[in-house]
Amino acid sequence: MDRALRCRRLLAVVLLLLCAVPALAEAEQFVCWPIARGDTASSLARRLTGRADAAYTPIFQIRNPARRMFVPKSQYQRLSAGWQACVATRQAKTPPLAYSASAASTASAIVANEPAITSAPLVPSSASSTLTPGKRLGEGTFGVTMAATVLLILMMSASVAGLLVARPIPAAMLRAGEAFVTVFARPLRDLSPDAPPIQTRFRFVRRKQQLEISIAPGPGRRYPNLADHRTNVEYDVNRVMRVLGHQLVLSDGLRAAGKWVVVPIRLADAKPTGAK
C-alpha cells in the first residue's frame, strides 16, 4: 500500500476519534428539576452543585423538554419557566428530599438510556459533596480531548515528514528515464552543443509503477512546450518510443505542468499496483 495512503487513513481514524470525544461527554446521564419563575442559571447551579460558576461547565445543563434538547449556554441569560435545570448524575448528589420520591423513576430512565427527569423541588446541596466529582469530569474530558489533540498533531507531523522524505526511484525505472532523455535530446544537442537543450526532472508514482519525465526548454530556448509545439513534441516522443519501444510504453497522454511537458512512462512488463 502506498505510504501516503496509509498516512491519510491513520489521520482519518484519529480525526474520527477526536470528533467522538464531545459525543462521549454528552452521553452522560442527567437528573433534571423544573425551573421556577425568577430562577437564574447561576442560582440554580449554586443550589444543585454548590457552585454558581458550574452553570457554564459540562456538568450543568438547561433542558427544553418540549424540544427534548439542551439549551445553548449563550441563552442562559433568559430562562423559561417551562425549562429544566439538569446536573450530571455522577457529579451531583441527589437532594435528600427529592431522592425518596424520584429514585425509582430516575433508575428506570437511566436503564432506558434517557435523561432522568424528576419533578421534585430544588433543595440546596452542600458544596463539599459536588466540587470534587465535578472537577473530575472537567479534568477527565479535558484530558481525553488534549490526548486526542496531541495524537492528531503527532500523526500529522509524521505524515508530513513521511511525504517530505524523497523515495528512491527503482534502478530500472531510473535507467529507463535516463535513456528516454538521452534519445529525446540527441537531435536538439546536435544543433547547439554548447548549452543543454532541455531541462529534466523525474517523479516516480509507486501506485501506478509509472515514471513521470518532465521536460522543459533549456536556457534561451522555447522547445519543447505543448502550447506552441504540441505536434513536434508528440513526434519526438513517438520517435523515442520507437527506439525504446521494446522496453517502455506510454502509460498516459502528455500534459503540461507550467513550463514542463510531462511524459508518463512505465516498463513494458510492469503492471500498476493492484492490477491483475
N, C-alpha and C positions, 0 to 999 in steps of 0.2 A: 504494500500500500504506500502511496506517495506520502512523504513526511509532512508536507504542508497540509494534506487532507487529514492526517492523524491529529495534527495540532488544532485544526479547525473543529474537529469532533470533540476533542477534550475541552476546548473553550466553550463549546455549546453545552456540554454537560455541566461545567462549573457555573455558567450563566443560569441554567435551569435550577441548580441548587440554590444559587443566590436569590433568585426570584421566589423560591419556595419558602424562604425564611420568614417573610411577613405573613404568609398564609399559615404557617405553623403557629406563629404568635397569635393570630386571630382565631385559631381553633380552640383557644382557652374557653372553658365554661364560665358563665357569669350568673350571679344572683342579682335580681333587679327588684327595685321598690318604686312605687309611684311617686311622682313629683307633685308637690303641692304648690299652690299659687304663692309667689314671693320667694320661692327657693332659688338659690343661685348655684352654679357649678361648684364654686369654692366652698360654700356652706355644706352642700351635700357631700363633697369629698371629705370635709372635716368630720362630719358626723359618722360616715361609713368607714373611713380609714384612719382618722386621727390627723390627717394632713390636708390642709387646704390646697397645697401645690400638687397633690396627687390627681387633681382634676384634669391635668394635661399630661398624664402618664398613661401607658397602655393598660394599667390595672383598673382604671376608672373610665366608664363609657356612659354616654347618654343614648338611650334607645327610643326609637319611634316605633311603638308596637303596631301602628296602623300600616306602616310600610315594612315592618319586620327587618329593620336595619338600624345600624348605629348612626347617630347624627355626627357630622364632621365637627371637630373641635372648634373650628372657626365660627360655628353658630352657637357656642355655649353662652354668649352674652345675652341671648334672648331665648329662654327656655319656655316650653309649652307645658301647661298643667297635664296634658294628656301623655306626656313622655314619661320615661322611667330612668332612674339612676341605677347603674349596674356596676358591680365590683367583681373581679375575677375570684372564683371560688377558692383557689389555692392561695390567694393573697389576703382575703378578708375573712375575719371571724364572723359567722352569722350572729347578729344581735340575739342575746339570750331570750328576749320576749318574743322574737319572731321565730325562733328555731322550732319550738314545740308545735307551732301551728302550721309550719310550712315544710318540715323536714321531709315528709313523705312525697309531696309534690316536687320538691327540689330534686330528690334522688331519682324519681321516675323520669323527670325531664332530662337529667344528665345521662341516664341509661338510653333514652331515646335520641341522644346526640342533639338536643335542642337547648337553647339558653334557658336556664332555670328562672322562672318568674314567680315572685311572691307578692302578695298584697298586704303583708304585714307593715305596720307603721315604722317609720325611721326611728332607730334608737341609737343614741351616741355609743361609740365603741372606743376602747382605750387605745391611745397612740402606740403603747408598747406592744400591743398584740398584732399590729399591722405593719409597722415600719420595716422590720427585718424581712418578712416574706415579700413585701412589695419591692424592696431593694433587690432581693434575689431575682425577681422576674426581670427587672430592668437590666441588671448585670448579665443575666443569662442570655436575654435576647440580644443585648449589645455585643456580648462575647461571640455568639454564633454569627452575627452579622459581620463583625470585624474579621473573624476567622475565614469566612467565605470570601470577603473582600480581599484579604491578603492572599488567599489561594488563587483568586482570579488574577491578581496582579502578577503573581509568580508565574502562572500559566501563560499569561500574555507575554511576559518578558522572555520566557523560554521559547515561545513560538516565534517571536521576532528574532531572537538570537539564532534559532534554527534556520529561519528563512534567509538571514543575512550571511550564514556560512556558505561559501561557494562550494558547490558539489562538483567533484571532478567529472569531466566528460569521459565516457568509456574510450579506451585507446582506439578501438576500431572505428568509432564514430569520429574521433578527432582526426585520424588519418584520412578518413573519407572526406571530411570538411576541408582539410588542407589540400587534398587532391583536387577537389572542386574549385577552390580558389585559384590554384595554380593554372588549371586549364582555362578557367574563365578569363584570367588576367593576361594570359600569354600574348594574344594579338595586341592588346592595349599597351603592354610593356614594350613591344617592338616599336611602337610609334613614338614613345618617349621614354628611353631607357634611364634617364637621369632622375626621374621622380616616380614614386609609387603611383600606379594608375588608379588604384582603388584602396579604400579602407574596409576592413572586415572585422566582424566580431561573431562569436558563436554562443548559442544558448541551447542547452540540451533539455528537452521535455521528456522526463523519465516515463511518465504515464503513457505517452504515445510512442516511446522509443524513437524520438524524432529529433534531428538536429536542425535548428533554425540558423541558417547562414545569412547574416545581414551584410549587405554590400552597399557602400556609398562612394561617390566620386572622390578621387584623390585631390590634393591641394591644386587649385587652379583649374579644375575640370568640372564638367557638368554631367558626365556619363559615368555610371548608369543611374537613371532615375525613371520612374514609371510615369511621371507627369508628362514628360516631353518625348521619351524614347521607349515607350512600352513595347512596341513591336521589335525594336532592336534588342532590348533586354530579353524578351521571350525567345528570340532567335538564338542569342548567346547561351541562354540556359539550356535550350534544346540541343545546342551543339555540344555542350559539356556532357549532357546526359547520354548523347550518342557515343561519346568517348568512354564514359564510365558506366554506361547502362547495365553492364553485367554485374556491377557492384551496388549501384544506387537506384532508387526510384524517388520521384517526386511524391511526397505524401499529401500535398495540398497545393492550392494555387498560390501564385505570387501575390504579395501585398506590400503596401507602402507603410512605413513607420517613421514619419518625419522625413529626414533626408535619406533614410535607409530603404533598400529593397530587400525584403525578407524572402528567402528561398528555403522552404522546409523540405528536408530530405530524410530518408531512412535507408538502412541497409536492405538490400533486396530480400534477404532471408529473415528479416526481423519482423515481429508482429507487435502491435500495441499491447500493453498490459491488459489482461482480461480477455483478449481475443482468442477464439478457438481455431 
